[in-house]
Amino acid sequence: MDIRVRKIYEALFALEDLREVFRQAVPATATTIGLDEQEEEQISKGITRLETILKELKDGKGSPIKHAGTKAAGLDLRTREEEFININPIQAGGRLTPDARKALIAYGDGYSVCDQCLEGRLDKIRNPPVDEFHAELAEFVGMDVARVVPGARRGFQAVTSSLLEKGKGDLVIVADLAHYTELLAVELAGGIVKEVPSGSGSASRSRSGSARIITGDSVADTIERAKEASGKLPKLIMIEHIDYSFGNEHDVYGIGKVAKEYGIPFLYNGAYTVGMMPVDGRKIGADFVVGSGHKGMAAVAPSGVLATTEEWTREVFRGSQIAGDITGRIFKNKEPELLGCTLMGGTLISMMASFPAVKERVQRWDEELRKSNYFCREFLRIEDSKIVSEYPRQHTLTKVDTSDSFDRIAKTHKRRGYFLSDELKKKKITGEFAGSTRIWKLNTYGLSWNKVKYLTEAFIEIAEKYDLPVR
């Protein structure tokens, strides 16, 4: 542990305590003095405390703080991004940028973006420029109109709720690798899912996921089978570009073409792509693009984006039609599928603050793939270790199989599978599924080359320590 990390947090918290004095005080005006004597004394003591912390930071000395806020709140200080290399498969794309962290300091209060809401619509707010952000979001993913939503799952829900009719047995095409939230969205809307098999039957049953790819042809075959069995076409195709299980890339361009041929709307699930790699919904042939703010756009959870074409805007983003039977109240400017406004504070602000960096980083996707493949090549030097995902990698989320390498050690080690977590922790690496030494996932997205090389060397050193052959 580097004490300076803890001292930086302690200094930040001390500044917040100083800030709180001003938040509680009567504001200074032409007729009021602002802070009273007691409050001025609090400021003076707070500055002295801050100076002490900063000296300890400079000297690298002092006692480390352990909690964020009071101990009673039970919030341990979270320092995994400062003190460790974090390879957690779902956290990589959601690391906040420095600008997002700074913006949260100023906009962390509940309805912070609503200070100047004049029209009762989130996407119409001009200060901060939420309206401009929505327009830029749509352009960013190659669509016409966009809304922010509380996570990708709420984007799925808005679309299925709009397109499906309850009690009609409407069909929705999903992958056999679909995220559970896609199926729940269909369930809530009263629909029925028809799964597209990824690969042949033998590939689907195999531990290897290299052949688990959804293609345009496999989607077309599933549509035909569904049509033959039910006598009707599905109402929606909902397929992910990159699946959460293997991190495999699926043929979304081919799927988009098939969707157009059948006249079925296509929802492109970009939970692991939007904000990480370039996405152009028009070129893909998507009618809807859904992304995750906290998985791919360096934003606070829950956050995400739902974008669509002009054709579908009036249906999915339609205004409310309900009226109170006594009051006659109507809410035409509220969009029912979003339940009105969605992200009113820190979630939205973090998306907005990170957006300039996010727009820039997607242009470096090829570099991220080079780092991912470098790690995999080095990892495969550990004899009998395998890459379960398609290889060479087309994404940074990777599933590996160490059943015949690290798990051999786990079978006789007193700590069992936790021995690998212990060894990684010693090397300041975290985010692996603790205790797993068979099949597990990691993500190298956003790591510098220095960190990627350190990561690969760490696994090789652990293998050598336990006499696992390294090629």
Helices and strands as residue ranges (DSSP letters): H 3-24, H 37-59, G 71-73, H 80-83, E 85-86, G 92-94, H 98-107, G 112-114, G 122-124, H 130-140, E 145-149, H 152-163, E 171-175, H 180-188, E 192-196, H 201-205, H 216-230, E 236-240, H 252-262, E 266-270, H 281-284, E 288-292, H 293-296, E 304-308, H 310-316, G 336-338, H 346-361, G 362-364, H 365-379, E 386-387, E 397-401, H 406-410, H 418-426, E 429-430, E 439-443, H 449-465
